[in-house]
């Protein structure tokens, strides 16, 4: 996917205010609108112009685009890094299905999830609604937080537009109680922390979408936890009980006799605590000790001589 320079498309500088952006858009629209333009590529150019204007005329989309794209050139290969939009506070002003159909994959990749409600749909406030609009932000937590349910200080970047149409990022900090048992994709709703209401009406809510930092050993999937468990050849062949270090303390696990690499063991109720709790899924990985001493090499040679075993045969004895 190639990076799109929306400023270049509209022919404005990166510090252009909203009035300059609107003026340039209207000028280009008069030139390339398919109903009046004689240009052979008018339809495609008009699609690009509309897409660029949709981003640069919206304070939230523009500031997110600026933060991500300042180091890219037009046409350069581009993939947004994971979690690039974490910590941005967005309103629920998503783009409509018709916009999604008309605009590029680049646009959809950046803004396809922006402003989604907890049910995954884009919402727009009615002009006559008194209640404040809900806001949305993605937050990155540690997997340990799901076990301890701590209070975390979370800083959000909030796009603001001043009277001259310039976009700035303000920061607000909230102390958020993380519910124990929280899982990837869960929405934490902070009542009254969204946009203010009209008149004396209540404010909207702030919806925090939870994601986890990568863990060194564990991988969360819903409320289940996945862990690769290294075992020795004798633990796998003879069966054994091994200790597994988990986030809430050590756990003794029985390895069945004759276990093979890739086998999966399920320990019920030892995943993320919830009601009901998730499971722990252990993928066994048989690890061979190195033959790096004379004694170790002798043991391997004895096994080679006395054990009639060929893993490449279909049948095993």
ABEGO torsion letter per residue (X at the ends): XBBBBAAAAAGBBAABBAAAAAAAAAAAAAAABAAABABAAAAAAAAAAAAAAAAAABAAAAAAAAAAAAABBBGBBBBBBBGAABGBBBBABBBBAAAAAABBAAAAAAAAABGBBAAGBBBBBBAABABBBBBBBBBBBBAAAAAAGBBBBBBBBBBBBBAAGBBBBBBBBBBBBBBBGBBBGBBBBBBGABBBBBEABBBBBBBBBBBBBBBAABBBBEABBBBBBBBBAAAAAAEBBBBBBBAAEBBBBBBBBGBBBGBBBBBBGABBBBOBBBBBBBBBBBBBBBBABAAAAAAAAAAAAABBBBAABABBX
